[in-house]
Amino acid sequence: MKINRRFKDSVFTTLFSNPDLLRDLYCALEGVTLAPNVPVSINTLKNVLYLDIYNDISFEIAGKMVVLIEHQSTINPNMALRLLLYVSDVLKTMVKDKSIYTSRQVSIPWPEFFVIYDGTDKFPDQKILHLSDLYEKPQDLGLPEKAYPLMELEVKVININSGRNKEIMSRCKALSEYSAFIGIEQANVRKMKNLKKALRKTIQDCHENGILKEFLRIHGRRIVSMLYEKWNLNDAKKVWREEAREDGYEEGLEAGREAGLKEGREEGLEVGLEKGREEVINLLDQGLSVEEIKQRLTRTTTS
């Protein structure tokens, strides 16, 4: 299976692109109740926050602008900064027809930020990440300490793995079933050697247990494709991180800078190594394991 470099939506974004489900999810996360006729306007920016699989949803609801992200790997401590950059781009699209240089005040929605965590690392039920945690300390700069930061951004991380945040899960059936879906997927991939068979079995198991049944009936084939791309990409990332040569890493950073990709500043390796990326993905498509690919790349480096 050939992976397109312009990756498709994730299962998460496909499921919650339904405005009714997205409204229910927001109400569950915030612990509020909104009428079914409260409109939800999705304004996600494609290919901005994550280059690979789109797993972010930006939307407006009840006068609020909400950015919602699914995160499957270790929580990035720089998430608040990444969201600041992301929301800046969203705001640009909102005010593009308004003048911010006149004396007239421009109104913008109230922002809120959520990360839905379903990775395998240990993580508390909930945690708040602050932009101010990344600031250099004023005293270290020879400046008086402020009582509070002059610019702040808070990100609420919600762990949706099995048994976590039961109250939130009870308020949103779709999120609860999505959590069960992720758990079944991870278990099948651990038990079965053949990735495609494991993913197909995940769809079958969920269907038999009434988990996201209608959603999977409509999108079943696409879902297997999305999951396969995700797992192949995860394996490829392992190889890029562990086996990339120093010159390749610098090349990736430079490519990331030249392309103006924000993630290039943070992980140029992941966004810039097109040649290495294609090589790794081709080897994955040939059925080689991560260890076999590492050995082959090592032989290439030393030859």
Secondary structure as UniProt FT lines:
FT   HELIX           11..15
FT   TURN            16..17
FT   HELIX           19..30
FT   TURN            36..37
FT   STRAND          40..42
FT   TURN            46..47
FT   STRAND          56..61
FT   TURN            62..63
FT   STRAND          64..71
FT   TURN            77..78
FT   HELIX           79..94
FT   TURN            96..97
FT   STRAND          110..117
FT   STRAND          126..130
FT   HELIX           131..134
FT   HELIX           138..141
FT   STRAND          154..159
FT   TURN            162..163
FT   HELIX           166..171
FT   HELIX           173..191
FT   HELIX           195..208
FT   TURN            209..210
FT   HELIX           213..243
FT   HELIX           246..259
FT   HELIX           262..272
FT   HELIX           274..285
FT   TURN            286..287
FT   HELIX           290..302
//
